[in-house]
Amino acid sequence: MGHVQASVAQRWVQRWDVQQERYVPDREERFRVVIDVVGWAVARAGDRGGVARIVDLGCGPGSLSARLARVFPTAEIVGIDADPLLLGLAAGSSGGVRLVHADLTDPAWPGATGLDAPWDAAVSSTALHWLAPDALAGLYSTVAGRLRAGGVFVDADNRALDEPVMADLARHVRSARALRAGVTDNEDWHSWWDGVLADPDLAPLVDARSAAAIAHGGENGLTVGQQVGMLRAAGFSAVAPVWQSGDDHVLAAVR
């Protein structure tokens, strides 16, 4: 993986955060809810002892991982992503997080975490919707098998409601919220990528990304209800959204 100056990485992560708010106007609150769920699970571990273990799936440039590290400074936090460019940005801006280059569709990815004990939490934010349904089901089963009893999986993402008319209404509610929050003119996803790939300061990371042949597929289109069913089938004992704004959800599953 290439390396860049911390100031350059931090600048691009700040732009990433602003860009993401265009699509997730309550992103900071959503992050806070994810952290609240993780804190609940860690507190319920009681006198189990040892260091809390948290894995960020598809961590990207480390926005969620960095926030977790600030709230849980003694935890062992591992961020996993297949994109060396995003991991390089995370390395320059996310202290207290161990970053791992791995593909979540590769069955061997859990071994790359270096965690030899059950996890307290696995989290993700705006990342897993790229996985095809079969791959996502496999990921859910893998995570369920790695979490301790009472551990949590928390996924923050935009996802459709099950009834088409309600799905349309929920999208409208999120769009209206974005207008009120004043984020509709934020840089968009494509412009951010155009800029980052053209920045000469990031040339080592761009080269590493090109060598890895990174490409996103289409969104899987799964609804909230479908994902709840998949998580239950994977072995989670309880699953439900714990926060929602329009079609933006924090979905929590307890092992």
C-alpha positions as a Markdown table, in Angstrom:
| # | Residue | x | y | z |
|---|---|---|---|---|
| 1 | Met | 0.0 | 0.0 | 0.0 |
| 2 | Gly | 1.3 | 3.5 | -0.9 |
| 3 | His | 1.7 | 6.2 | 1.7 |
| 4 | Val | 0.8 | 9.9 | 1.7 |
| 5 | Gln | 1.3 | 12.8 | 4.0 |
| 6 | Ala | -1.1 | 12.9 | 6.9 |
| 7 | Ser | -2.3 | 16.5 | 6.0 |
| 8 | Val | -3.2 | 15.3 | 2.5 |
| 9 | Ala | -5.1 | 12.3 | 3.8 |
| 10 | Gln | -6.9 | 14.4 | 6.3 |
| 11 | Arg | -8.0 | 16.9 | 3.7 |
| 12 | Trp | -9.5 | 14.2 | 1.5 |
| 13 | Val | -11.2 | 12.4 | 4.4 |
| 14 | Gln | -12.8 | 15.8 | 5.3 |
| 15 | Arg | -14.0 | 16.1 | 1.8 |
| 16 | Trp | -15.3 | 12.5 | 1.9 |
| 17 | Asp | -17.3 | 13.3 | 5.0 |
| 18 | Val | -18.9 | 16.3 | 3.4 |
| 19 | Gln | -19.6 | 14.4 | 0.3 |
| 20 | Gln | -21.3 | 11.6 | 2.2 |
| 21 | Glu | -23.6 | 14.0 | 4.0 |
| 22 | Arg | -25.2 | 14.8 | 0.6 |
| 23 | Tyr | -26.7 | 11.3 | 0.8 |
| 24 | Val | -26.9 | 10.9 | 4.6 |
| 25 | Pro | -27.9 | 14.3 | 6.0 |
| 26 | Asp | -27.9 | 13.0 | 9.6 |
| 27 | Arg | -24.6 | 11.1 | 9.2 |
| 28 | Glu | -23.1 | 12.2 | 12.5 |
| 29 | Glu | -26.1 | 11.3 | 14.5 |
| 30 | Arg | -26.2 | 7.9 | 12.7 |
| 31 | Phe | -22.6 | 7.3 | 13.6 |
| 32 | Arg | -23.4 | 8.2 | 17.2 |
| 33 | Val | -26.2 | 5.6 | 17.2 |
| 34 | Val | -23.8 | 3.0 | 15.9 |
| 35 | Ile | -21.4 | 3.9 | 18.7 |
| 36 | Asp | -24.3 | 3.7 | 21.3 |
| 37 | Val | -25.1 | 0.2 | 20.2 |
| 38 | Val | -21.5 | -0.9 | 20.4 |
| 39 | Gly | -21.2 | 0.7 | 23.9 |
| 40 | Trp | -24.3 | -1.2 | 25.0 |
| 41 | Ala | -22.8 | -4.5 | 23.9 |
| 42 | Val | -19.4 | -3.7 | 25.5 |
| 43 | Ala | -21.1 | -2.7 | 28.8 |
| 44 | Arg | -23.1 | -5.9 | 28.8 |
| 45 | Ala | -19.9 | -8.0 | 28.6 |
| 46 | Gly | -19.7 | -7.2 | 32.3 |
| 47 | Asp | -16.7 | -8.7 | 34.1 |
| 48 | Arg | -15.6 | -10.8 | 31.1 |
| 49 | Gly | -12.4 | -8.9 | 31.2 |
| 50 | Gly | -10.0 | -8.2 | 28.4 |
| 51 | Val | -10.0 | -5.6 | 25.6 |
| 52 | Ala | -13.1 | -4.9 | 23.6 |
| 53 | Arg | -12.8 | -6.1 | 20.0 |
| 54 | Ile | -14.5 | -4.2 | 17.2 |
| 55 | Val | -14.3 | -4.8 | 13.5 |
| 56 | Asp | -15.3 | -2.2 | 10.9 |
| 57 | Leu | -16.4 | -4.0 | 7.7 |
| 58 | Gly | -15.8 | -2.0 | 4.5 |
| 59 | Cys | -14.2 | 0.8 | 6.6 |
| 60 | Gly | -13.3 | 3.0 | 3.6 |
| 61 | Pro | -11.3 | 6.0 | 4.6 |
| 62 | Gly | -11.9 | 5.3 | 8.3 |
| 63 | Ser | -14.7 | 7.8 | 9.2 |
| 64 | Leu | -16.5 | 5.4 | 11.5 |
| 65 | Ser | -13.4 | 3.6 | 12.8 |
| 66 | Ala | -11.8 | 6.9 | 13.8 |
| 67 | Arg | -14.9 | 7.9 | 15.8 |
| 68 | Leu | -15.0 | 4.5 | 17.5 |
| 69 | Ala | -11.4 | 4.9 | 18.5 |
| 70 | Arg | -12.1 | 8.2 | 20.1 |
| 71 | Val | -14.9 | 6.8 | 22.2 |
| 72 | Phe | -13.3 | 3.5 | 23.0 |
| 73 | Pro | -9.6 | 4.3 | 23.3 |
| 74 | Thr | -8.7 | 1.0 | 24.9 |
| 75 | Ala | -10.5 | -1.2 | 22.4 |
| 76 | Glu | -8.8 | -3.2 | 19.7 |
| 77 | Ile | -10.4 | -1.8 | 16.5 |
| 78 | Val | -9.7 | -3.4 | 13.1 |
| 79 | Gly | -10.8 | -1.7 | 9.9 |
| 80 | Ile | -11.1 | -3.9 | 6.8 |
| 81 | Asp | -11.4 | -2.8 | 3.2 |
| 82 | Ala | -10.5 | -4.0 | -0.3 |
| 83 | Asp | -9.5 | -0.6 | -1.6 |
| 84 | Pro | -5.9 | 0.4 | -1.0 |
| 85 | Leu | -6.5 | 4.0 | -1.8 |
| 86 | Leu | -9.3 | 4.4 | 0.9 |
| 87 | Leu | -7.1 | 2.4 | 3.3 |
| 88 | Gly | -4.2 | 4.8 | 2.6 |
| 89 | Leu | -6.4 | 7.8 | 3.5 |
| 90 | Ala | -7.5 | 6.0 | 6.6 |
| 91 | Ala | -3.9 | 5.3 | 7.6 |
| 92 | Gly | -3.1 | 9.0 | 7.4 |
| 93 | Ser | -6.1 | 10.2 | 9.4 |
| 94 | Ser | -7.3 | 7.4 | 11.8 |
| 95 | Gly | -5.2 | 6.8 | 14.9 |
| 96 | Gly | -5.9 | 3.9 | 17.1 |
| 97 | Val | -7.2 | 1.6 | 14.3 |
| 98 | Arg | -5.4 | -1.4 | 12.8 |
| 99 | Leu | -6.1 | -1.4 | 9.0 |
| 100 | Val | -6.3 | -4.5 | 7.0 |
| 101 | His | -6.4 | -4.9 | 3.2 |
| 102 | Ala | -8.9 | -7.8 | 2.6 |
| 103 | Asp | -11.9 | -8.6 | 0.4 |
| 104 | Leu | -15.1 | -9.4 | 2.3 |
| 105 | Thr | -16.1 | -11.8 | -0.4 |
| 106 | Asp | -13.0 | -13.9 | 0.3 |
| 107 | Pro | -13.8 | -16.6 | 2.9 |
| 108 | Ala | -10.4 | -16.1 | 4.4 |
| 109 | Trp | -10.9 | -12.5 | 5.4 |
| 110 | Pro | -11.7 | -13.1 | 9.1 |
| 111 | Gly | -8.2 | -14.5 | 9.6 |
| 112 | Ala | -6.7 | -11.2 | 8.3 |
| 113 | Thr | -8.2 | -9.4 | 11.3 |
| 114 | Gly | -5.6 | -11.0 | 13.6 |
| 115 | Leu | -8.2 | -11.4 | 16.3 |
| 116 | Asp | -8.0 | -14.8 | 17.9 |
| 117 | Ala | -10.9 | -14.3 | 20.4 |
| 118 | Pro | -14.6 | -13.6 | 19.9 |
| 119 | Trp | -15.5 | -10.1 | 18.8 |
| 120 | Asp | -17.7 | -7.8 | 20.8 |
| 121 | Ala | -19.0 | -5.9 | 17.7 |
| 122 | Ala | -18.9 | -5.8 | 14.0 |
| 123 | Val | -20.0 | -2.5 | 12.4 |
| 124 | Ser | -20.4 | -1.1 | 8.9 |
| 125 | Ser | -21.5 | 2.2 | 7.4 |
| 126 | Thr | -22.7 | 2.7 | 3.8 |
| 127 | Ala | -20.6 | -0.2 | 2.6 |
| 128 | Leu | -22.3 | -3.5 | 2.4 |
| 129 | His | -25.1 | -2.6 | -0.1 |
| 130 | Trp | -22.5 | -3.3 | -2.8 |
| 131 | Leu | -22.4 | -7.0 | -2.0 |
| 132 | Ala | -24.7 | -9.4 | -3.9 |
| 133 | Pro | -27.4 | -11.1 | -1.8 |
| 134 | Asp | -25.5 | -14.5 | -1.6 |
| 135 | Ala | -22.3 | -12.8 | -0.7 |
| 136 | Leu | -24.0 | -10.7 | 2.0 |
| 137 | Ala | -25.7 | -13.8 | 3.4 |
| 138 | Gly | -22.3 | -15.5 | 3.7 |
| 139 | Leu | -20.9 | -12.4 | 5.4 |
| 140 | Tyr | -23.7 | -12.4 | 7.9 |
| 141 | Ser | -23.1 | -16.0 | 8.8 |
| 142 | Thr | -19.3 | -15.4 | 9.1 |
| 143 | Val | -19.9 | -12.5 | 11.4 |
| 144 | Ala | -22.4 | -14.3 | 13.5 |
| 145 | Gly | -19.8 | -17.1 | 14.0 |
| 146 | Arg | -17.1 | -14.7 | 15.1 |
| 147 | Leu | -19.2 | -12.6 | 17.6 |
| 148 | Arg | -19.4 | -13.7 | 21.2 |
| 149 | Ala | -22.9 | -14.4 | 22.7 |
| 150 | Gly | -24.5 | -11.0 | 23.2 |
| 151 | Gly | -22.2 | -9.4 | 20.7 |
| 152 | Val | -23.7 | -7.1 | 18.1 |
| 153 | Phe | -23.6 | -6.5 | 14.3 |
| 154 | Val | -24.6 | -2.9 | 13.5 |
| 155 | Asp | -25.1 | -1.7 | 9.9 |
| 156 | Ala | -25.8 | 1.9 | 9.0 |
| 157 | Asp | -27.1 | 2.4 | 5.5 |
| 158 | Asn | -29.8 | 3.6 | 3.2 |
| 159 | Arg | -32.2 | 0.7 | 2.6 |
| 160 | Ala | -35.6 | 0.5 | 1.1 |
| 161 | Leu | -38.8 | -0.3 | 3.1 |
| 162 | Asp | -40.6 | -3.5 | 2.1 |
| 163 | Glu | -43.8 | -2.0 | 0.6 |
| 164 | Pro | -43.1 | 0.0 | -2.6 |
| 165 | Val | -45.3 | 2.9 | -1.7 |
| 166 | Met | -43.7 | 3.2 | 1.7 |
| 167 | Ala | -40.2 | 2.9 | 0.1 |
| 168 | Asp | -41.1 | 5.8 | -2.1 |
| 169 | Leu | -42.4 | 7.8 | 0.8 |
| 170 | Ala | -39.2 | 7.1 | 2.9 |
| 171 | Arg | -37.0 | 8.3 | 0.0 |
| 172 | His | -39.0 | 11.5 | -0.1 |
| 173 | Val | -38.6 | 12.0 | 3.6 |
| 174 | Arg | -34.8 | 11.7 | 3.4 |
| 175 | Ser | -34.7 | 14.0 | 0.4 |
| 176 | Ala | -36.7 | 16.6 | 2.3 |
| 177 | Arg | -34.4 | 16.2 | 5.3 |
| 178 | Ala | -31.4 | 16.8 | 3.0 |
| 179 | Leu | -33.0 | 20.1 | 1.8 |
| 180 | Arg | -33.6 | 21.3 | 5.4 |
| 181 | Ala | -30.0 | 20.3 | 6.3 |
| 182 | Gly | -28.6 | 22.3 | 3.4 |
| 183 | Val | -26.5 | 19.4 | 2.0 |
| 184 | Thr | -28.0 | 19.0 | -1.4 |
| 185 | Asp | -25.2 | 21.1 | -3.0 |
| 186 | Asn | -22.4 | 19.2 | -1.3 |
| 187 | Glu | -19.8 | 17.6 | -3.6 |
| 188 | Asp | -21.2 | 14.4 | -5.0 |
| 189 | Trp | -19.7 | 10.9 | -5.0 |
| 190 | His | -18.4 | 11.0 | -8.6 |
| 191 | Ser | -16.8 | 14.4 | -8.3 |
| 192 | Trp | -15.0 | 13.3 | -5.1 |
| 193 | Trp | -13.6 | 10.3 | -6.9 |
| 194 | Asp | -12.6 | 12.4 | -10.0 |
| 195 | Gly | -10.7 | 14.7 | -7.7 |
| 196 | Val | -9.0 | 12.1 | -5.6 |
| 197 | Leu | -7.8 | 10.1 | -8.7 |
| 198 | Ala | -6.4 | 13.3 | -10.3 |
| 199 | Asp | -4.5 | 14.5 | -7.2 |
| 200 | Pro | -0.7 | 14.0 | -7.8 |
| 201 | Asp | -0.1 | 13.9 | -4.0 |
| 202 | Leu | -2.1 | 10.6 | -4.0 |
| 203 | Ala | -0.3 | 9.0 | -7.0 |
| 204 | Pro | 1.1 | 6.1 | -4.9 |
| 205 | Leu | -2.4 | 5.2 | -3.6 |
| 206 | Val | -4.0 | 5.6 | -7.1 |
| 207 | Asp | -1.4 | 3.3 | -8.5 |
| 208 | Ala | -2.1 | 0.7 | -5.8 |
| 209 | Arg | -5.8 | 1.0 | -6.5 |
| 210 | Ser | -5.3 | 0.5 | -10.2 |
| 211 | Ala | -3.2 | -2.6 | -9.5 |
| 212 | Ala | -5.9 | -4.0 | -7.3 |
| 213 | Ala | -8.6 | -3.5 | -10.1 |
| 214 | Ile | -11.1 | -2.1 | -7.6 |
| 215 | Ala | -14.7 | -1.7 | -9.0 |
| 216 | His | -18.0 | -1.5 | -7.3 |
| 217 | Gly | -21.0 | -3.6 | -8.6 |
| 218 | Gly | -24.6 | -2.4 | -8.5 |
| 219 | Glu | -26.5 | -2.1 | -5.3 |
| 220 | Asn | -28.1 | -5.3 | -4.1 |
| 221 | Gly | -31.6 | -3.7 | -3.7 |
| 222 | Leu | -32.4 | -5.6 | -0.5 |
| 223 | Thr | -35.2 | -4.2 | 1.7 |
| 224 | Val | -35.1 | -3.8 | 5.4 |
| 225 | Gly | -37.3 | -6.9 | 5.9 |
| 226 | Gln | -35.2 | -9.0 | 3.6 |
| 227 | Gln | -32.0 | -8.1 | 5.5 |
| 228 | Val | -33.7 | -8.8 | 8.9 |
| 229 | Gly | -34.7 | -12.2 | 7.6 |
| 230 | Met | -31.1 | -12.9 | 6.3 |
| 231 | Leu | -29.6 | -11.9 | 9.7 |
| 232 | Arg | -32.0 | -14.2 | 11.6 |
| 233 | Ala | -31.1 | -17.0 | 9.2 |
| 234 | Ala | -27.4 | -16.4 | 9.9 |
| 235 | Gly | -27.9 | -17.1 | 13.6 |
| 236 | Phe | -28.7 | -13.7 | 15.2 |
| 237 | Ser | -31.2 | -14.0 | 18.0 |
| 238 | Ala | -32.7 | -10.6 | 17.7 |
| 239 | Val | -32.7 | -8.1 | 14.8 |
| 240 | Ala | -34.4 | -4.7 | 14.3 |
| 241 | Pro | -33.8 | -1.1 | 13.2 |
| 242 | Val | -32.8 | 1.0 | 16.2 |
| 243 | Trp | -32.8 | 4.3 | 14.3 |
| 244 | Gln | -34.4 | 5.6 | 11.1 |
| 245 | Ser | -34.8 | 8.8 | 9.2 |
| 246 | Gly | -36.7 | 8.2 | 6.0 |
| 247 | Asp | -35.0 | 5.3 | 4.3 |
| 248 | Asp | -31.8 | 5.8 | 6.3 |
| 249 | His | -31.4 | 3.1 | 9.0 |
| 250 | Val | -29.2 | 1.7 | 11.7 |
| 251 | Leu | -29.9 | -2.0 | 11.8 |
| 252 | Ala | -28.8 | -3.9 | 14.9 |
| 253 | Ala | -28.5 | -7.7 | 15.3 |
| 254 | Val | -27.7 | -9.4 | 18.6 |
| 255 | Arg | -25.8 | -12.7 | 18.6 |
